[in-house]
């Protein structure tokens, strides 16, 4: 239902895409073309609508097209007027739905478009490469106190100094990183997992948290970065490789499980297997056959070793690294990973899409990623300057003094005797008091994850300031951006039109069964079934056999023997007859049209090299098609009828006038 509604609304938006708010008065240069129940539509407003939807805008205005469009426009405005008079625009369901659409429509107006564009270009540029990097993590909460943050920073610097002094990155990561994947891990009931020593393998844009991604893409190969802060803590990053993007690949692999550590017999067996496989690959033995005979990955072996499509961050780095150098259908040399030895065959590859092709997906991914905050932050900073934002530090500190540690557990309340009437923030003639901020703290303390009151209050203050500025900007969008005002009006009128048209036409045509059948009775003569017969045609190569068979056919039909049983009787000894059957309408078959149609068995006729006997089981006179046969068509035509009657009623109900002189000036 929602998809259908969206489609219909899209059509409405297309047809009436540029409808503008009517001006209360007209000036000499822009006279009123149309007045509908006191609402004035000027010449320029109507032309904006017409030109937007006229695909051949540069050509001379066609009188017939203009007249037709004007009628559609009047009908549209009348329907919207009716919806308003019926107060459909005040229904809670309508208000909620429009609010949902507005929430989507405002998004492009509440970001810094320049920053957004830079983020888009940056994401595309990064999508062209894959990075391999290692990291050491020092955990510190994103909302930690300045004291704890400093401790984590100092710890990270000491670790980095060890690496800069010459210690092996992997060794230091194994000893110090707070990312558990850096060290070996014991799994209950399963073999132990060897740690990655900080090596995260290959990744591309959106695979890592944004600050980490940015530091990795900006670092040179071999460089050890300064500690980089993310929501997880501080990362020390070392980039070991940078390659043109692998894109998405599909491969098949043959796995030989890694030998038991220290077991020479197992190791020798594996080496022998690997040499056998290499030899058979040279002999051009099918890879699928080799997988079936040798692979220890039984899950993929059933599919010829084929794995699902994946990107560089989905597999261990040694596996991915081997793929970069493969051509389509090429098989790699044996590759050792933590899982064992792999032979990899590249089956298919999807290159990174062009900027125009990937732009839409990149925008969506940016909007869902924490990098989107950069755009909003830049936007808020711009609004602060535009609206001359001012804040009172002393007023803020007074609120800070009142907040205690109970806020960290979500239990703080504004002290009863507290006087919080001082101005704390002002912008664009808006004044907010200490009490406004304190209320925000009370309402937004339950999701707190802080161990320091000062950090908590500062974070809440920043969010509150952002919220009130964005809320104000949202409230004035119609006045500030005419294109948004028009677009919002389009959606409003479109939803109203959909709801009312559904009531008056679409759903009514389906639910009004009595009216629908009455309409069918009135129009069924326009949809007739032609004369037709249900016929069975027996074909013979020999006229004598046909004459003998004619008697048998008549006798059998008299005894109610079925047509197929008759065919069996005719062919009991030899295959002498064929049977064709069907329903034939006049004009469909020259042979069937060549004789009189009546129920019963015909005389023998010669046609197309064979002798034929026709049994007409049933004859149908010309008759109207049944309701069930044309139900969809009846509903559609009934909807058209209801629409016309409704418009007729609206045109008699509401007063509208067209200024002919202004209309003629458009043509001229």
C-alpha positions as CSV (number, residue, x, y, z in Angstrom):
1,X,0.0,0.0,0.0
2,X,2.8,2.4,0.9
3,X,4.6,1.7,-2.4
4,X,1.4,2.4,-4.3
5,X,0.8,5.6,-2.4
6,X,4.3,6.8,-3.0
7,X,4.0,6.0,-6.7
8,X,0.7,8.0,-7.0
9,X,2.1,10.9,-5.0
10,X,5.1,10.9,-7.3
11,X,2.8,11.2,-10.3
12,X,1.0,14.0,-8.6
13,X,4.3,15.7,-7.9
14,X,5.3,15.3,-11.5
15,X,2.1,16.8,-12.9
16,X,1.8,19.6,-10.4
17,X,5.4,19.8,-9.5
18,X,5.9,23.6,-9.4
19,X,2.6,24.8,-7.8
20,X,3.3,27.9,-5.9
21,X,1.5,29.7,-3.1
22,X,-0.9,32.1,-4.6
23,X,-0.2,35.7,-3.9
24,X,-2.8,37.8,-2.2
25,X,-2.5,40.7,-4.6
26,X,-1.3,40.9,-8.2
27,X,0.9,43.6,-9.6
28,X,0.8,45.2,-13.1
29,X,3.7,43.0,-14.4
30,X,2.2,39.8,-13.1
31,X,-1.6,39.9,-13.5
32,X,-4.0,37.3,-12.0
33,X,-4.8,34.5,-14.5
34,X,-7.1,32.4,-12.3
35,X,-9.2,32.9,-9.2
36,X,-10.5,29.8,-7.3
37,X,-12.7,30.6,-4.3
38,X,-10.8,33.8,-3.6
39,X,-7.4,32.2,-4.1
40,X,-5.5,34.0,-6.8
41,X,-3.0,32.4,-9.2
42,X,-0.9,34.8,-11.2
43,X,0.3,34.4,-14.8
44,X,3.9,33.8,-13.7
45,X,2.9,31.2,-11.1
46,X,0.8,29.2,-13.7
47,X,3.6,29.5,-16.3
48,X,6.1,28.1,-13.8
49,X,3.8,25.1,-13.4
50,X,3.3,24.7,-17.1
51,X,6.9,25.1,-18.1
52,X,8.1,22.6,-15.5
53,X,5.9,19.9,-16.9
54,X,6.2,20.9,-20.5
55,X,8.9,18.6,-21.9
56,X,9.5,20.9,-24.9
57,X,10.0,24.2,-23.0
58,X,11.7,26.1,-25.8
59,X,9.0,25.5,-28.3
60,X,6.1,27.9,-28.8
61,X,3.2,27.2,-26.4
62,X,0.6,25.0,-28.1
63,X,-3.0,26.2,-27.6
64,X,-4.4,22.7,-27.3
65,X,-1.8,21.6,-24.8
66,X,-2.2,24.8,-22.8
67,X,-6.0,24.4,-22.6
68,X,-5.8,20.8,-21.6
69,X,-3.2,21.6,-18.9
70,X,-5.3,24.5,-17.6
71,X,-8.3,22.2,-17.1
72,X,-6.1,19.7,-15.2
73,X,-4.8,22.5,-13.1
74,X,-8.2,23.8,-12.2
75,X,-9.4,20.3,-11.3
76,X,-6.4,19.8,-9.1
77,X,-7.0,23.1,-7.2
78,X,-10.7,22.3,-6.8
79,X,-9.9,18.9,-5.3
80,X,-7.4,20.4,-2.8
81,X,-10.0,23.1,-1.9
82,X,-12.6,20.3,-1.3
83,X,-10.1,18.4,0.9
84,X,-9.5,21.5,3.0
85,X,-13.2,22.3,3.4
86,X,-13.7,18.7,4.6
87,X,-10.9,19.4,7.1
88,X,-8.8,16.4,5.9
89,X,-5.8,18.5,6.6
90,X,-6.6,18.5,10.3
91,X,-6.9,14.7,10.6
92,X,-4.3,13.3,12.9
93,X,-3.3,10.6,10.4
94,X,-2.7,13.4,7.8
95,X,-0.7,15.5,10.2
96,X,1.5,12.6,11.2
97,X,2.1,11.5,7.6
98,X,2.9,15.0,6.5
99,X,5.3,15.4,9.5
100,X,7.0,12.2,8.3
101,X,7.5,13.5,4.8
102,X,8.7,16.9,6.2
103,X,11.3,15.1,8.2
104,X,12.8,13.7,5.0
105,X,12.4,16.9,3.0
106,X,14.2,19.1,5.5
107,X,17.4,17.0,5.6
108,X,19.1,18.7,2.7
109,X,18.4,22.1,4.2
110,X,19.9,21.3,7.6
111,X,23.4,20.4,6.6
112,X,26.4,22.3,5.2
113,X,26.1,21.4,1.5
114,X,29.7,22.4,0.8
115,X,31.0,20.1,3.5
116,X,28.6,17.4,2.4
117,X,29.9,17.6,-1.1
118,X,33.5,17.4,0.1
119,X,32.6,14.3,2.1
120,X,31.1,12.8,-1.0
121,X,34.2,13.5,-3.1
122,X,36.4,12.2,-0.3
123,X,34.4,9.0,0.1
124,X,34.6,8.3,-3.7
125,X,38.3,9.0,-3.8
126,X,39.0,6.6,-0.9
127,X,36.8,4.0,-2.5
128,X,39.4,3.7,-5.3
129,X,42.0,2.2,-2.9
130,X,42.4,-0.6,-0.3
131,X,44.6,0.0,2.7
132,X,46.3,-2.6,4.9
133,X,47.1,-1.4,8.4
134,X,47.8,-2.5,11.9
135,X,46.8,-0.8,15.1
136,X,47.3,-0.7,18.8
137,X,44.3,0.4,20.9
138,X,44.3,2.2,24.2
139,X,40.7,2.2,25.4
140,X,39.1,5.4,26.7
141,X,35.4,6.1,26.6
142,X,34.2,8.8,24.2
143,X,32.7,10.6,27.1
144,X,35.5,10.1,29.6
145,X,36.7,12.9,31.9
146,X,39.6,15.1,30.9
147,X,41.7,13.3,33.6
148,X,41.0,9.8,32.2
149,X,41.5,11.1,28.6
150,X,44.9,12.5,29.5
151,X,46.0,9.2,31.1
152,X,45.0,7.3,28.0
153,X,46.9,9.7,25.8
154,X,50.1,9.5,27.8
155,X,49.8,5.7,27.8
156,X,49.4,5.7,24.0
157,X,52.4,8.0,23.6
158,X,54.7,5.7,25.6
159,X,53.6,2.8,23.5
160,X,54.3,4.7,20.3
161,X,57.7,5.7,21.6
162,X,58.7,2.0,21.9
163,X,57.9,1.4,18.2
164,X,59.6,4.6,17.0
165,X,62.7,3.5,19.0
166,X,62.8,0.3,16.9
167,X,60.6,-2.3,18.6
168,X,58.5,-4.6,16.3
169,X,55.0,-3.2,15.9
170,X,53.4,-6.7,16.1
171,X,55.3,-7.6,19.2
172,X,54.3,-4.3,20.9
173,X,50.7,-4.8,19.8
174,X,50.6,-8.3,21.2
175,X,51.9,-7.0,24.6
176,X,50.0,-3.7,24.9
177,X,46.9,-3.5,22.7
178,X,43.5,-3.5,24.3
179,X,42.0,-4.9,21.1
180,X,41.5,-8.6,22.1
181,X,42.1,-9.7,18.5
182,X,45.8,-8.8,18.8
183,X,46.5,-11.8,21.1
184,X,45.9,-15.6,20.9
185,X,42.5,-16.6,22.1
186,X,41.3,-19.9,23.5
187,X,37.9,-21.1,22.3
188,X,36.0,-23.6,24.3
189,X,35.7,-26.9,22.4
190,X,37.5,-25.4,19.4
191,X,41.2,-24.9,18.4
192,X,42.8,-21.7,19.7
193,X,42.8,-18.6,17.5
194,X,46.1,-17.0,16.8
195,X,46.1,-13.3,17.4
196,X,46.6,-10.9,14.5
197,X,49.3,-8.8,16.3
198,X,47.3,-5.7,15.4
199,X,47.1,-6.5,11.7
200,X,43.6,-5.6,10.6
201,X,44.1,-6.7,7.0
202,X,42.8,-4.8,4.0
203,X,39.9,-2.3,4.1
204,X,38.4,0.6,2.2
205,X,36.1,3.5,2.8
206,X,33.3,2.9,5.4
207,X,35.0,-0.3,6.7
208,X,36.4,1.5,9.7
209,X,35.2,4.2,12.0
210,X,35.8,7.6,10.3
211,X,38.7,9.0,12.4
212,X,40.6,5.7,12.0
213,X,39.8,5.6,8.3
214,X,41.0,9.2,7.8
215,X,44.3,8.7,9.7
216,X,45.0,5.5,7.7
217,X,44.3,7.0,4.3
218,X,46.4,10.1,5.2
219,X,49.4,8.1,6.5
220,X,52.3,7.0,4.3
221,X,53.3,3.4,4.0
222,X,55.5,2.4,7.0
223,X,54.5,5.5,9.0
224,X,53.5,5.2,12.6
225,X,50.8,7.8,13.4
226,X,50.4,9.8,16.5
227,X,47.5,8.5,18.7
228,X,44.2,9.0,16.8
229,X,41.0,9.4,19.0
230,X,37.8,7.5,18.1
231,X,34.8,6.5,20.1
232,X,36.8,3.3,21.2
233,X,39.8,5.2,22.4
234,X,43.3,6.0,21.0
235,X,44.7,4.1,18.0
236,X,48.3,4.0,17.0
237,X,48.2,3.1,13.3
238,X,50.8,1.7,10.9
239,X,50.0,1.4,7.2
240,X,51.8,-1.5,5.5
241,X,50.2,-1.4,2.0
242,X,48.0,0.6,-0.3
243,X,46.5,-0.9,-3.5
244,X,44.0,0.1,-6.2
245,X,40.6,-1.2,-5.1
246,X,39.8,-4.8,-5.4
247,X,36.1,-4.0,-5.6
248,X,33.9,-7.0,-5.1
249,X,35.1,-10.5,-6.1
250,X,33.8,-14.0,-6.3
251,X,36.3,-16.8,-6.0
252,X,36.4,-20.6,-5.6
253,X,39.0,-22.1,-3.2
254,X,40.4,-25.4,-2.4
255,X,41.5,-25.7,1.2
256,X,44.1,-28.1,2.7
257,X,43.8,-27.8,6.5
258,X,46.9,-26.6,8.3
259,X,49.0,-29.4,9.7
260,X,49.1,-30.0,13.5
261,X,51.8,-27.8,15.0
262,X,55.0,-29.7,15.3
263,X,53.6,-32.9,13.6
264,X,56.1,-33.7,10.8
265,X,54.0,-36.5,9.3
266,X,50.9,-34.2,8.9
267,X,53.1,-31.6,7.4
268,X,54.6,-34.0,4.8
269,X,51.1,-35.3,3.9
270,X,50.0,-31.7,3.2
271,X,53.1,-31.0,1.1
272,X,52.4,-34.1,-0.9
273,X,48.8,-33.2,-1.4
274,X,49.7,-29.6,-2.5
275,X,52.3,-31.0,-5.1
276,X,49.6,-33.4,-6.5
277,X,47.1,-30.6,-6.9
278,X,49.7,-28.3,-8.5
279,X,50.5,-31.1,-11.0
280,X,46.9,-31.7,-11.9
281,X,46.3,-28.0,-12.4
282,X,49.1,-28.0,-14.9
283,X,47.4,-31.0,-16.6
284,X,44.3,-28.8,-16.9
285,X,42.2,-31.0,-14.6
286,X,38.9,-29.2,-13.8
287,X,39.2,-27.0,-10.6
288,X,35.8,-28.1,-9.5
289,X,36.9,-31.8,-9.7
290,X,40.0,-31.0,-7.7
291,X,37.9,-29.3,-5.0
292,X,35.6,-32.3,-4.9
293,X,38.5,-34.7,-4.4
294,X,40.9,-32.7,-2.2
295,X,39.2,-29.7,-0.4
296,X,38.8,-29.8,3.4
297,X,36.2,-27.0,3.3
298,X,33.2,-29.3,2.8
299,X,30.8,-26.4,2.9
300,X,32.1,-24.8,-0.2
301,X,33.2,-28.1,-1.8
302,X,29.6,-28.9,-2.7
303,X,29.6,-25.8,-4.8
304,X,32.9,-26.3,-6.6
305,X,34.6,-24.3,-3.9
306,X,32.7,-21.2,-4.7
307,X,32.4,-18.5,-2.0
308,X,29.9,-15.6,-1.8
309,X,30.9,-12.2,-3.2
310,X,33.1,-10.3,-0.8
311,X,35.2,-7.2,-0.4
312,X,38.8,-6.9,0.9
313,X,37.8,-6.5,4.6
314,X,35.9,-9.8,4.7
315,X,38.9,-12.2,4.4
316,X,42.3,-12.6,6.1
317,X,44.9,-10.4,4.4
318,X,47.0,-13.3,3.0
319,X,44.0,-14.6,1.2
320,X,43.0,-11.2,-0.2
321,X,46.6,-10.3,-1.2
322,X,46.7,-13.4,-3.5
323,X,43.6,-12.3,-5.3
324,X,44.9,-8.8,-6.3
325,X,47.3,-10.4,-8.9
326,X,44.8,-12.8,-10.4
327,X,43.1,-12.6,-13.8
328,X,39.6,-14.0,-14.3
329,X,39.6,-17.8,-14.2
330,X,43.3,-17.8,-13.1
331,X,44.3,-20.1,-10.2
332,X,46.7,-18.9,-7.6
333,X,49.8,-20.6,-6.2
334,X,49.2,-22.2,-2.8
335,X,48.5,-19.5,-0.2
336,X,49.1,-20.1,3.5
337,X,46.7,-18.5,6.0
338,X,45.8,-19.2,9.6
339,X,43.3,-21.7,8.3
340,X,45.6,-23.7,6.0
341,X,46.7,-23.8,2.4
342,X,44.4,-22.4,-0.2
343,X,44.3,-22.6,-4.0
344,X,42.2,-19.7,-5.2
345,X,40.4,-19.3,-8.5
346,X,39.1,-15.9,-9.5
347,X,35.6,-16.4,-10.9
348,X,34.3,-12.8,-11.3
349,X,35.0,-9.3,-10.3
350,X,33.0,-6.1,-10.0
351,X,35.1,-2.9,-10.3
352,X,34.3,0.2,-8.3
353,X,31.5,2.1,-10.0
354,X,32.0,5.6,-11.5
355,X,31.3,8.7,-9.4
356,X,27.9,9.3,-11.1
357,X,26.9,5.6,-10.6
358,X,28.0,5.4,-7.0
359,X,26.9,8.9,-5.9
360,X,23.5,7.9,-4.6
361,X,24.8,4.9,-2.6
362,X,27.7,7.0,-1.2
363,X,25.3,9.7,0.0
364,X,23.2,7.2,1.8
365,X,26.2,5.6,3.5
366,X,27.6,9.0,4.5
367,X,24.2,9.9,6.1
368,X,24.3,6.7,8.2
369,X,28.0,7.1,9.1
370,X,29.4,9.2,12.0
371,X,31.2,11.4,9.4
372,X,27.8,13.0,8.6
373,X,28.2,14.9,11.9
374,X,30.9,17.0,10.3
375,X,28.4,18.5,7.9
376,X,25.9,19.2,10.7
377,X,28.6,20.7,13.0
378,X,29.7,23.0,10.2
379,X,26.1,24.0,9.5
380,X,25.5,24.8,13.1
381,X,28.7,26.9,13.3
382,X,27.6,28.8,10.2
383,X,24.1,29.5,11.7
384,X,25.7,30.7,14.9
385,X,27.5,33.4,12.9
386,X,24.5,34.2,10.8
387,X,22.2,34.6,13.8
388,X,24.8,36.3,16.0
389,X,24.8,33.5,18.6
390,X,25.8,34.7,22.2
391,X,26.3,32.6,25.3
392,X,26.9,33.6,28.9
393,X,29.6,31.6,30.5
394,X,28.7,32.7,34.1
395,X,25.1,31.6,33.6
396,X,26.4,28.2,32.3
397,X,28.7,27.8,35.4
398,X,25.8,28.6,37.7
399,X,23.9,25.6,36.2
400,X,27.0,23.4,36.3
401,X,27.3,24.0,40.1
402,X,23.8,22.7,40.7
403,X,24.3,19.4,38.9
404,X,25.7,16.6,41.1
405,X,26.7,13.0,40.5
406,X,23.0,11.9,40.6
407,X,22.8,13.0,37.0
408,X,25.3,10.3,36.0
409,X,22.8,7.7,37.1
410,X,19.9,9.6,35.6
411,X,18.3,10.8,38.9
412,X,19.1,14.5,39.0
413,X,16.3,17.0,39.6
414,X,16.3,20.8,39.4
415,X,16.7,22.0,43.0
416,X,13.4,23.5,44.2
417,X,14.9,26.8,45.4
418,X,17.1,27.3,42.4
419,X,16.7,30.5,40.5
420,X,17.4,29.8,36.9
421,X,16.0,32.8,35.2
422,X,19.2,34.3,33.7
423,X,19.7,34.3,30.0
424,X,22.2,31.7,29.0
425,X,21.9,31.7,25.2
426,X,20.5,34.1,22.6
427,X,20.4,34.2,18.8
428,X,18.1,35.7,16.1
429,X,15.8,37.3,18.7
430,X,15.5,34.0,20.6
431,X,16.3,34.0,24.3
432,X,16.9,30.9,26.3
433,X,17.3,30.8,30.1
434,X,19.2,28.6,32.5
435,X,15.9,26.9,33.2
436,X,15.5,25.8,29.6
437,X,19.0,24.2,29.7
438,X,18.3,22.6,33.1
439,X,15.1,21.0,31.8
440,X,17.0,19.6,28.9
441,X,19.5,18.0,31.3
442,X,16.6,16.4,33.3
443,X,15.0,15.0,30.1
444,X,18.3,13.7,28.6
445,X,20.2,12.2,31.5
446,X,19.1,8.6,31.4
447,X,21.4,7.7,28.5
448,X,24.4,9.2,30.3
449,X,27.6,7.2,30.2
450,X,30.0,9.5,32.0
451,X,32.1,9.3,35.1
452,X,32.6,13.0,35.4
453,X,29.8,15.6,36.0
454,X,31.6,18.5,34.2
455,X,32.1,16.4,31.1
456,X,28.5,15.3,31.2
457,X,27.1,18.8,31.5
458,X,29.4,20.2,28.8
459,X,28.3,17.4,26.4
460,X,24.6,18.0,27.2
461,X,25.1,21.7,26.7
462,X,26.6,21.3,23.2
463,X,23.8,18.9,22.2
464,X,21.2,21.3,23.5
465,X,22.7,24.3,21.6
466,X,22.8,22.3,18.4
467,X,19.2,21.1,19.0
468,X,17.7,24.6,19.6
469,X,19.5,26.1,16.6
470,X,18.4,23.3,14.3
471,X,14.9,23.5,15.6
472,X,14.7,27.2,14.9
473,X,16.1,26.8,11.4
474,X,13.6,24.1,10.7
475,X,10.8,26.4,11.9
476,X,11.7,29.2,9.4
477,X,12.6,27.1,6.3
478,X,9.4,28.1,4.5
479,X,10.3,31.8,4.9
480,X,14.0,31.3,4.2
481,X,13.8,28.9,1.2
482,X,11.2,29.4,-1.4
483,X,12.0,26.1,-3.1
484,X,11.4,24.3,0.2
485,X,8.2,26.2,0.7
486,X,6.9,25.1,-2.8
487,X,8.1,21.5,-2.3
488,X,6.5,21.2,1.1
489,X,3.2,22.6,-0.4
490,X,3.4,20.0,-3.2
491,X,3.7,17.2,-0.7
492,X,0.9,18.6,1.4
493,X,-1.5,19.0,-1.5
494,X,-0.4,15.7,-3.0
495,X,-1.3,13.7,0.2
496,X,-4.6,15.6,0.5
497,X,-5.4,14.8,-3.1
498,X,-4.5,11.1,-2.7
499,X,-6.7,10.7,0.4
500,X,-9.7,12.4,-1.1
501,X,-9.4,10.7,-4.5
502,X,-9.1,7.4,-2.8
503,X,-12.3,8.1,-0.9
504,X,-14.2,9.5,-3.9
505,X,-12.9,7.3,-6.7
506,X,-10.4,4.5,-6.2
507,X,-11.6,2.7,-3.2
508,X,-15.2,3.7,-3.8
509,X,-15.2,1.9,-7.2
510,X,-14.1,-1.3,-5.6
511,X,-16.3,-1.1,-2.5
512,X,-19.5,0.1,-4.2
513,X,-20.5,-3.3,-5.5
514,X,-24.1,-2.3,-6.3
515,X,-23.0,0.8,-8.2
516,X,-20.3,-1.3,-10.0
517,X,-22.8,-3.9,-11.2
518,X,-25.2,-1.2,-12.3
519,X,-22.4,0.4,-14.3
520,X,-21.5,-3.0,-15.8
521,X,-25.1,-3.4,-17.0
522,X,-25.0,0.0,-18.6
523,X,-21.7,-0.6,-20.5
524,X,-21.6,-4.4,-21.1
525,X,-23.0,-3.9,-24.7
526,X,-19.7,-2.2,-25.5
527,X,-17.7,-5.4,-24.6
528,X,-19.2,-8.3,-26.6
529,X,-18.0,-11.9,-27.1
530,X,-18.1,-12.8,-30.8
531,X,-19.9,-15.9,-32.2
532,X,-17.9,-19.0,-31.3
533,X,-18.1,-22.7,-31.1
534,X,-16.5,-25.5,-29.1
535,X,-15.4,-27.8,-31.9
536,X,-13.6,-31.2,-32.4
537,X,-12.0,-31.8,-35.8
538,X,-11.1,-35.4,-36.8
539,X,-8.5,-35.5,-39.6
540,X,-8.1,-38.4,-42.1
541,X,-5.6,-38.9,-45.0
542,X,-8.0,-41.2,-46.9
543,X,-11.6,-40.3,-48.0
544,X,-12.8,-43.9,-47.6
545,X,-11.6,-44.1,-44.0
546,X,-13.3,-40.7,-43.4
547,X,-16.6,-42.0,-44.7
548,X,-16.4,-45.2,-42.6
549,X,-15.4,-43.1,-39.6
550,X,-18.3,-40.7,-40.0
551,X,-20.8,-43.4,-39.2
552,X,-18.8,-44.5,-36.1
553,X,-18.5,-40.9,-34.9
554,X,-22.3,-40.3,-35.2
555,X,-23.1,-43.7,-33.5
556,X,-20.7,-43.1,-30.6
557,X,-21.9,-39.5,-29.9
558,X,-25.4,-40.8,-29.8
559,X,-24.2,-43.1,-27.0
560,X,-22.5,-40.2,-25.2
561,X,-19.0,-41.6,-25.9
562,X,-16.3,-38.9,-25.3
563,X,-14.4,-37.4,-28.2
564,X,-11.1,-38.8,-27.0
565,X,-12.6,-42.3,-26.6
566,X,-13.9,-42.0,-30.2
567,X,-10.4,-41.3,-31.3
568,X,-9.2,-44.4,-29.6
569,X,-11.9,-46.5,-31.3
570,X,-10.9,-45.0,-34.7
571,X,-7.3,-45.9,-34.1
572,X,-7.9,-49.3,-32.5
573,X,-6.1,-51.2,-35.3
574,X,-4.2,-48.5,-37.2
575,X,-3.4,-44.9,-36.7
576,X,-5.8,-43.5,-39.2
577,X,-7.1,-40.3,-37.4
578,X,-5.9,-37.2,-35.6
579,X,-7.9,-34.9,-33.4
580,X,-7.8,-31.1,-33.1
581,X,-10.0,-29.3,-30.6
582,X,-10.6,-25.8,-29.4
583,X,-12.9,-22.8,-29.2
584,X,-13.1,-20.9,-32.4
585,X,-14.4,-17.4,-32.9
586,X,-15.6,-16.0,-36.2
587,X,-12.7,-14.8,-38.3
588,X,-10.1,-16.9,-36.5
589,X,-10.1,-20.0,-38.9
590,X,-10.8,-19.9,-42.7
591,X,-11.8,-23.6,-42.5
592,X,-14.2,-23.2,-39.6
593,X,-15.8,-20.1,-41.3
594,X,-16.3,-22.0,-44.5
595,X,-19.5,-23.9,-43.4
596,X,-22.6,-23.2,-41.4
597,X,-22.2,-23.3,-37.7
598,X,-24.6,-25.6,-35.9
599,X,-24.3,-28.1,-33.1
600,X,-23.7,-31.7,-34.3
601,X,-21.5,-33.5,-36.8
602,X,-20.6,-32.0,-40.2
603,X,-20.3,-33.7,-43.6
604,X,-16.8,-34.6,-44.8
605,X,-14.8,-31.7,-46.0
606,X,-11.4,-31.5,-47.7
607,X,-8.9,-29.0,-46.4
608,X,-5.1,-28.6,-46.4
609,X,-4.4,-32.1,-47.7
610,X,-6.7,-34.0,-45.3
611,X,-10.3,-35.0,-45.0
612,X,-12.0,-33.5,-42.0
613,X,-15.1,-34.2,-39.9
614,X,-16.1,-31.4,-37.5
615,X,-18.1,-32.1,-34.4
616,X,-19.5,-28.8,-33.0
617,X,-20.3,-29.6,-29.3
618,X,-21.6,-26.1,-28.4
619,X,-22.5,-23.0,-30.3
620,X,-22.4,-19.6,-28.6
621,X,-24.2,-16.6,-30.0
622,X,-22.8,-13.1,-29.8
623,X,-23.2,-12.0,-26.1
624,X,-21.8,-9.4,-23.6
625,X,-18.7,-10.5,-21.8
626,X,-19.5,-11.6,-18.2
627,X,-18.6,-9.3,-15.3
628,X,-15.8,-11.7,-14.2
629,X,-14.2,-11.6,-17.6
630,X,-13.8,-7.8,-17.7
631,X,-13.9,-7.0,-13.9
632,X,-10.6,-5.0,-14.0
633,X,-11.8,-3.0,-17.0
634,X,-15.2,-2.4,-15.4
635,X,-13.5,-1.1,-12.2
636,X,-11.2,1.2,-14.3
637,X,-14.0,2.6,-16.4
638,X,-16.2,3.1,-13.3
639,X,-13.3,5.0,-11.6
640,X,-13.1,7.2,-14.7
641,X,-16.9,7.8,-14.5
642,X,-16.7,8.6,-10.8
643,X,-13.9,11.0,-11.4
644,X,-15.8,12.9,-14.2
645,X,-18.9,13.1,-12.0
646,X,-16.9,14.3,-9.1
647,X,-15.2,17.0,-11.1
648,X,-18.6,18.1,-12.5
649,X,-19.9,18.4,-8.9
650,X,-16.8,20.4,-7.8
651,X,-17.1,22.8,-10.7
652,X,-20.7,23.6,-9.8
653,X,-19.9,23.8,-6.1
654,X,-16.9,26.2,-6.2
655,X,-16.6,29.5,-7.9
656,X,-13.6,30.0,-10.2
657,X,-12.9,32.6,-12.9
658,X,-10.4,32.8,-15.7
659,X,-9.1,36.1,-17.1
660,X,-9.4,35.5,-20.8
661,X,-7.2,38.5,-21.6
662,X,-4.3,37.2,-19.5
663,X,-4.9,33.7,-20.9
664,X,-4.6,35.1,-24.5
665,X,-1.4,37.0,-23.5
666,X,0.2,33.6,-22.7
667,X,-0.7,32.3,-26.1
668,X,0.6,35.4,-27.8
